[in-house]
Amino acid sequence: MNARELRLAIAFIAILVIGGGFIVFTQIGRWKKNIEQREFALSLKKVEADELLLQKDFWDTRSNWLNEKQLVYSSRKDADNSLYDLIEESAKKAGITLLSRQQEQPEEQPGVIAAGIVVEAKGGLEKMLRWLHDLQKPDAFISVKGMTLKPDVEDSAIIMLSEARIQKWYRNAAAAP
């Protein structure tokens, strides 16, 4: 091998070593970055799991309260009748005049089912707001999904409640403990 070929071989080997070193260095950098990201995600999961474990008693207490207080959905007929009677009695007690009541299809969410009724009513503003407030006590499991309040055309002291979608939530029998 002459001097030129030797220099060419040395340059080629140097290029291979430098290029290979660069490729290995960048690959090691990617691996390190990937490992750091996975380590960070894992540490976040650990912090979250530790926090959830600290709150375990709190959520167990809430779960037990729900299991004690929330009724199990037995049938649509029973749920609809119960809600209808509750609306009738509470409106009468509050001095609210019910104009119409229309049962709705049950709404199902994970673990719960809601019996629904659409109500139109009229009454004084304070009585109407008190009635809506009293309906939604935490242990009644009743929600008002939507409604429209507007003053009566003939008497502005009277409030008209229309399209009030009232729901009573029950535990799903399949999800009950």
FENNOR-V499669 format. One record per backbone hydrogen bond with DSSP energy under -0.5 kcal/mol. NH is the residue of the N-H (numbers start at 1). CO is the residue of the C=O. If there is no record, write none. Layout:
BEGIN
NH:CO  NH:CO
END
This chain:
BEGIN
6:2  7:3  8:4  9:5  10:6  11:7  12:8  13:9  14:10  15:11  16:12  17:13  18:14  19:15  20:16  21:17  22:18  23:19  24:20  25:21  26:22  27:23  28:24  29:25  30:26  31:27  32:28  33:29  34:30  35:31  36:32  37:33  38:34  39:35  40:36  41:37  42:38  43:39  44:40  45:41  46:42  47:43  48:44  49:45  50:46  51:47  52:48  53:49  54:50  55:51  56:53  59:55  60:56  61:57  62:58  63:59  64:60  65:61  66:62  67:63  68:64  69:65  70:66  73:171  74:72  79:75  80:76  81:77  82:78  83:79  84:80  85:81  86:82  87:83  88:84  89:85  90:86  91:87  92:88  93:89  94:90  95:91  95:92  96:91  97:122  98:96  99:97  99:120  100:120  102:118  104:116  107:114  109:112  112:109  113:170  114:107  115:168  116:104  117:166  118:102  119:117  119:164  120:100  121:161  122:97  123:159  125:157  128:124  129:125  130:126  131:127  132:128  133:129  134:130  135:131  136:132  136:133  137:134  140:137  141:137  141:138  142:137  143:167  145:143  145:165  146:165  148:162  150:160  152:155  152:158  158:155  159:123  160:150  161:121  161:159  162:148  162:160  164:119  165:146  165:163  166:117  166:164  167:143  168:115  169:141  169:167  170:113  171:71  172:111  175:172  176:172
END
